[in-house]
């Protein structure tokens, strides 16, 4: 994902586990989030996630707390 914006952490420096949502009503899928640069990260889902589409927002959660997000590219 690009144009990353982190809210509950200053920046992503190490991989983290997160609940990842890619749609408004998405229940989310667990995944590992890897930093690529200050404004980019990659998500490896624990289970397949259908219809991941460039241009959609991706939002990272720790329970109900928003960690941050970016745009799928």
LODO-212501 format. One record per residue (C-alpha): residue in three letters; x, y, z. Coordinates in pm, whole numbers, always signed. Example, Ala and Ser with C-alpha at 12.3 -4.5 7.8 and 13.67 -1.06 7.14 Angstrom:
# LODO-212501
res,u,v,w
Ala,+1230,-450,+780
Ser,+1367,-106,+714
# end
This chain:
# LODO-212501
res,u,v,w
Unk,+0,+0,+0
Unk,+114,+354,-65
Unk,+55,+696,+94
Unk,+62,+532,+437
Unk,-68,+730,+730
Unk,-22,+598,+1084
Unk,-244,+722,+1363
Unk,-180,+522,+1680
Unk,+191,+470,+1612
Unk,+450,+725,+1495
Unk,+560,+503,+1206
Unk,+591,+138,+1113
Unk,+946,+20,+1180
Unk,+893,-355,+1231
Unk,+636,-607,+1109
Unk,+313,-612,+1310
Unk,+2,-832,+1323
Unk,-317,-643,+1247
Unk,-679,-683,+1150
Unk,-686,-557,+792
Unk,-1000,-417,+629
Unk,-1027,-335,+259
Unk,-1399,-257,+237
Unk,-1647,-46,+435
Unk,-1846,-343,+572
Unk,-1550,-582,+574
Unk,-1515,-786,+895
Unk,-1141,-782,+836
Unk,-875,-1046,+788
Unk,-572,-1097,+1009
Unk,-240,-1033,+845
Unk,+119,-929,+897
Unk,+207,-575,+793
Unk,+564,-519,+673
Unk,+722,-175,+637
Unk,+868,-100,+293
Unk,+946,+270,+341
Unk,+811,+560,+549
Unk,+499,+584,+332
Unk,+461,+226,+201
Unk,+378,-111,+356
Unk,+290,-462,+242
Unk,+26,-691,+395
Unk,+54,-1070,+389
Unk,-286,-1209,+486
Unk,-311,-1514,+713
Unk,-592,-1645,+489
Unk,-686,-1559,+131
Unk,-859,-1224,+95
Unk,-1082,-1187,-211
Unk,-1110,-889,-446
Unk,-814,-684,-325
Unk,-830,-401,-580
Unk,-587,-118,-658
Unk,-727,+221,-558
Unk,-916,+90,-254
Unk,-828,+201,+96
Unk,-670,-47,+335
Unk,-714,+19,+707
Unk,-517,-150,+984
Unk,-672,-218,+1325
Unk,-567,-341,+1668
Unk,-910,-449,+1796
Unk,-1115,-126,+1763
Unk,-809,+102,+1755
Unk,-709,+232,+1412
Unk,-336,+182,+1359
Unk,-331,+351,+1020
Unk,-387,+282,+654
Unk,-300,+353,+295
Unk,-409,+294,-64
Unk,-385,-42,-237
Unk,-156,-32,-539
# end
